[in-house]
Amino acid sequence: MVLSVSIALCCAGASPVLVRPLEALFTPRDYPLQALEAKQSGDVAVRLVVGTNGRVTGCTVLRSSGSPTLDSTTCRILFSRARVRPARGDDGAPMTSQHEYVQHWTLPAS
């Protein structure tokens, strides 16, 4: 099974630094069984809000994969696993930031 990921970080001010690449957060075992059985795949575009502590505090689906299961699994994994060194303002203090991310869910070749 291949899970491919692209990342686009965008925010005003200093950019945050990923502690671990977001693509490393997703494994083939994460593909939801319900989506596999229904042969669902697609891209989920989300906007993440990262708090001053580097944890994801918000995840909004900007473009659905067409599968509520894949959409919700994407946010669930990002909430539980993503860690970021937060962006810093001009004063050097950690600040909340927003980032866009696309998760590509691709079914394994039969």
C-alpha positions as CSV (number, residue, x, y, z in Angstrom):
1,M,0.0,0.0,0.0
2,V,1.3,3.4,-0.9
3,L,0.3,6.5,1.1
4,S,1.7,9.6,-0.5
5,V,1.7,13.0,1.1
6,S,2.4,16.6,0.2
7,I,2.8,19.4,2.6
8,A,2.2,23.1,2.2
9,L,2.9,25.2,5.2
10,C,1.7,28.8,5.1
11,C,1.5,31.4,7.7
12,A,2.4,35.0,8.4
13,G,5.5,35.6,10.3
14,A,8.1,33.0,11.1
15,S,7.4,29.4,10.0
16,P,7.1,26.6,12.4
17,V,9.4,23.6,12.2
18,L,8.1,20.1,12.0
19,V,9.5,17.9,14.7
20,R,8.7,14.9,12.5
21,P,7.6,15.1,8.9
22,L,3.8,14.8,8.6
23,E,4.1,12.1,6.0
24,A,5.8,10.0,8.6
25,L,2.7,10.1,10.8
26,F,0.7,8.0,8.4
27,T,1.3,4.3,7.9
28,P,-0.4,1.7,5.7
29,R,-2.0,0.3,8.9
30,D,-3.8,3.6,9.3
31,Y,-6.0,3.1,6.3
32,P,-9.5,2.7,7.7
33,L,-10.9,-0.8,7.2
34,Q,-14.3,0.7,6.3
35,A,-12.7,2.8,3.5
36,L,-10.6,-0.2,2.3
37,E,-13.7,-2.4,2.0
38,A,-15.6,0.3,0.2
39,K,-12.6,0.9,-2.1
40,Q,-12.5,4.6,-1.1
41,S,-9.5,6.7,-1.8
42,G,-8.8,10.4,-2.4
43,D,-7.1,13.6,-1.2
44,V,-8.1,15.3,2.0
45,A,-7.0,19.0,2.2
46,V,-7.1,20.4,5.8
47,R,-6.2,23.5,7.6
48,L,-4.4,22.9,10.8
49,V,-4.2,25.3,13.7
50,V,-1.1,24.8,15.8
51,G,-1.0,26.2,19.3
52,T,1.9,27.8,21.1
53,N,2.7,24.4,22.6
54,G,3.2,22.9,19.1
55,R,0.1,20.7,19.3
56,V,-2.6,20.7,16.7
57,T,-5.6,22.4,18.2
58,G,-7.8,22.6,15.2
59,C,-8.3,20.7,11.9
60,T,-10.8,21.8,9.3
61,V,-11.4,19.9,6.1
62,L,-11.0,22.3,3.2
63,R,-11.5,19.8,0.5
64,S,-13.1,16.4,1.2
65,S,-11.8,13.1,-0.3
66,G,-15.5,12.2,-0.7
67,S,-15.1,9.7,2.2
68,P,-16.1,11.0,5.6
69,T,-14.1,8.1,7.0
70,L,-10.9,9.2,5.3
71,D,-11.5,12.8,6.2
72,S,-12.1,12.2,9.9
73,T,-9.1,9.7,10.1
74,T,-6.8,12.4,8.6
75,C,-7.8,14.9,11.3
76,R,-7.7,12.3,14.1
77,I,-4.2,11.2,13.2
78,L,-2.9,14.8,13.0
79,F,-4.5,15.7,16.3
80,S,-2.9,12.8,18.1
81,R,0.5,12.5,16.4
82,A,1.6,15.9,14.9
83,R,4.2,17.9,16.9
84,V,5.6,21.2,15.7
85,R,8.1,23.6,17.1
86,P,5.7,26.6,17.1
87,A,6.2,29.7,14.9
88,R,7.6,32.6,16.8
89,G,6.6,36.2,16.6
90,D,8.9,39.2,16.1
91,D,9.4,39.2,19.9
92,G,10.5,35.6,19.9
93,A,7.5,34.3,21.7
94,P,5.7,31.2,20.4
95,M,2.6,32.0,18.5
96,T,-0.5,30.2,17.1
97,S,-0.2,29.5,13.4
98,Q,-2.3,27.9,10.6
99,H,-1.1,25.5,8.0
100,E,-2.5,23.7,5.0
101,Y,-1.8,20.0,4.4
102,V,-3.0,17.5,1.9
103,Q,-3.2,13.8,2.8
104,H,-3.3,11.4,-0.2
105,W,-5.1,8.2,0.5
106,T,-4.3,5.7,-2.2
107,L,-5.7,2.1,-2.3
108,P,-3.2,-0.7,-2.6
109,A,-2.7,-2.3,-6.0
110,S,-4.7,-5.5,-6.2
